[in-house]
Amino acid sequence: MVPTAQLMDACAQVRAGDLKEGMGRLLALRSAHTEDRETLAPDDLATLLTTLVECRLARGELAEAMVLGDDLAPFLKSDSGEVSALASAIAHQARGDLAAALGDAELALNHYKRAGALAPDAPPDRLPWRCGAALAHLRGGDARTASALAREQVEIAQAAGSPYAMASALRTLAAVAIDTGPDRIQHLLRARAVLSGNRADRLAAQIDTDLAGLLLLSHAADSEQRALGLLRAAEEHAGRQELWPLQGRVRRLLDRLGEQPRKVETEAMAALTASERRVARMAADGLTNRQIAQELVVTVKAVEWHLSHVYRKLGISSRTMLAETLGVSERVA
């Protein structure tokens, strides 16, 4: 049996915001299970599949998420004795998220309610069904119920002492709240404060994007500058992790500001040869030409030649612009 710790570690990596690496590890675990049916226990397999659904949806890969949703069908009933109520509940949560992504708010709400009924005492960060149900109610026109569910989730997350669940609940409350714009901004600011010191990069980027949108609507004196800073940070994370739905939202808001989007690493790197990519990454990380030459066992002239081609292809003229174009922060070597 694959130790549950390996699965939980990969899921924690996804939660921290490193979807590319975490998803790769989850896919490897699933591949091993496919080859050897004794690899994963039923509850572990349900956790793996639901986390993969989360990753696929975050990347805008609906077709792949739908296939995973079909694979979760055996877990939707917990009366077989092989699957726990919690595993069945998280399967319903994932199916609810999938239905919501496909625009079926009614079906999503049914799955979320079923999840809550199956595991009413589940940890709020493991089963945030109220958040999904709140958004489904909002899409159905019932803003009052949506707000009540979101507030209930905030209280439960606070009592549980889970910063991630708390921040996620506050983000939902900001989305569904009946109160005014300034109050919604305060919910998001509180969510970011709750996450301070905790690694949750994707959730932080989502909150920053929501906050930027509200700041632009507020028309405050410094709102555009604050929004731009938030959007650039979210843009970097979304590009690095290939979160295309989030990247799309960021770019639409940047367009409203009259700002050009930066090339993300995958877009920029596609224009370069393998040798140019290696040199570009090392230069963006802050290595000098001599250090790069020593690392790659080439001459400094060769590094300079590669960099000149990188700059020409990417339409830039400096190391600082290279770091920005590739979506990384230049470090002093």
RAFENNOR-V721983 format. One record per residue. RES is the residue in one small letter. OMEGA is omega in whole degrees, -180 to 180 (* if undefined). Layout:
# RAFENNOR-V721983
res={RES RES}
omega={OMEGA OMEGA}
This chain:
# RAFENNOR-V721983
res={m v p t a q l m d a c a q v r a g d l k e g m g r l l a l r s a h t e d r e t l a p d d l a t l l t t l v e c r l a r g e l a e a m v l g d d l a p f l k s d s g e v s a l a s a i a h q a r g d l a a a l g d a e l a l n h y k r a g a l a p d a p p d r l p w r c g a a l a h l r g g d a r t a s a l a r e q v e i a q a a g s p y a m a s a l r t l a a v a i d t g p d r i q h l l r a r a v l s g n r a d r l a a q i d t d l a g l l l l s h a a d s e q r a l g l l r a a e e h a g r q e l w p l q g r v r r l l d r l g e q p r k v e t e a m a a l t a s e r r v a r m a a d g l t n r q i a q e l v v t v k a v e w h l s h v y r k l g i s s r t m l a e t l g v s e r v a}
omega={174 -180 179 -179 178 179 -179 179 178 178 178 178 176 180 -180 178 178 -176 -177 -179 -179 180 177 179 179 179 177 177 180 178 178 179 180 -180 -179 -173 -180 -174 -175 172 -177 -180 178 179 178 179 180 -177 -179 178 176 175 178 -179 -178 179 179 180 179 -178 -173 -179 179 179 179 177 178 177 176 179 180 -176 -179 -177 -175 177 -177 -176 -179 -178 -179 -176 179 177 180 179 177 -180 -179 174 176 178 -179 178 176 178 179 178 178 180 180 176 180 -176 -179 178 178 -179 178 179 -179 179 178 178 180 180 -178 -176 -176 -177 -179 177 -176 178 178 -176 -178 -173 -180 178 179 -180 179 -179 178 177 179 179 178 177 -179 -176 -178 178 178 -180 -180 179 -180 179 178 179 177 -179 -179 180 179 179 -180 -180 -179 180 -179 -180 180 -179 179 179 179 176 178 179 178 -178 -173 -173 178 -174 -171 179 178 178 179 176 180 177 -179 176 177 178 179 179 179 -179 -177 -179 179 -179 177 -169 -179 178 178 179 177 179 179 179 176 -178 178 179 179 178 179 178 -176 180 177 -173 -176 -173 -177 -180 178 -179 -179 178 179 -177 179 178 179 179 -180 -179 -178 179 -178 -177 179 178 -169 175 177 178 178 178 -180 -177 176 179 176 178 177 178 -176 -178 178 175 175 175 174 -173 -177 179 -178 -175 -179 -178 -172 173 -179 179 179 179 180 -179 -178 -179 -178 178 179 178 174 179 176 178 180 179 178 180 179 -179 -176 -179 175 179 176 178 180 178 179 179 179 -179 179 177 178 -179 -178 -178 -177 179 -179 -176 -178 176 180 178 178 179 180 -178 -179 176 179 178 -179 180 176 -177 *}
